[in-house]
């Protein structure tokens, strides 16, 4: 019985990882491209899933392009707003 429970948990974890990879926005996955994460999780379900959770899942912050200026956090951080006062 414990073997069946463990197998079901690993299968559910693998399916969750695959769905998360497929639904992630383009360019949001870290360290590897989408196809590499899919192959890693499919061929090595437990190890690939753990690696994806640690090193591949998108962060809460949207991906930034290099050279892009971050958006101000509030009116007091916006230089243009402060110049207009």
C-alpha positions in Angstrom: 0.0 0.0 0.0 2.7 2.6 0.8 4.3 1.9 -2.6 1.0 2.8 -4.3 0.6 6.0 -2.3 4.2 7.0 -3.2 3.7 6.3 -6.8 0.5 8.3 -6.9 2.2 11.2 -5.2 5.1 11.2 -7.6 2.7 11.0 -10.6 0.7 13.9 -9.2 3.8 16.0 -8.6 5.0 15.3 -12.2 1.7 16.2 -13.7 1.7 19.5 -11.6 5.2 20.3 -12.9 4.3 19.6 -16.5 1.2 21.8 -16.3 3.1 24.6 -14.6 5.8 24.5 -17.3 3.3 24.5 -20.1 1.3 27.4 -18.6 4.2 29.6 -17.7 4.4 32.8 -19.7 7.0 32.9 -22.6 10.4 33.7 -21.2 9.4 33.4 -17.6 11.1 30.0 -16.9 14.6 30.3 -15.4 17.9 28.6 -16.4 16.6 26.4 -19.2 14.2 26.7 -22.1 10.7 25.3 -21.9 11.5 22.2 -24.0 14.5 21.3 -21.8 12.4 21.5 -18.6 9.7 19.3 -20.2 12.2 16.7 -21.2 13.9 16.8 -17.8 10.6 16.3 -15.9 9.3 13.6 -18.3 12.5 11.5 -18.3 13.4 12.0 -14.6 10.1 12.7 -12.9 11.2 13.1 -9.2 14.6 14.6 -9.7 13.5 16.8 -12.7 10.4 18.0 -10.8 12.5 19.0 -7.8 15.0 20.7 -10.0 12.2 22.6 -11.7 10.7 23.8 -8.4 14.1 24.9 -7.1 15.7 26.4 -10.3 13.1 26.7 -13.0 9.9 28.0 -11.7 9.1 31.6 -12.6 9.5 34.2 -9.8 6.8 36.5 -8.7 8.4 39.3 -10.7 7.8 39.6 -14.4 10.9 39.1 -16.6 12.8 42.3 -17.4 14.6 43.1 -20.6 18.1 44.4 -20.2 18.3 48.2 -20.3 14.7 48.6 -19.4 14.1 51.0 -16.6 12.0 49.6 -13.7 8.6 51.1 -13.1 8.4 53.5 -10.2 6.8 52.0 -7.1 4.9 55.1 -6.0 4.5 58.8 -6.8 7.5 59.8 -4.6 9.8 57.4 -6.6 8.8 58.9 -10.0 11.2 61.7 -10.9 8.8 63.1 -13.6 6.0 63.4 -11.0 8.3 65.1 -8.5 9.5 67.6 -11.1 5.9 68.6 -11.8 5.2 69.6 -8.2 
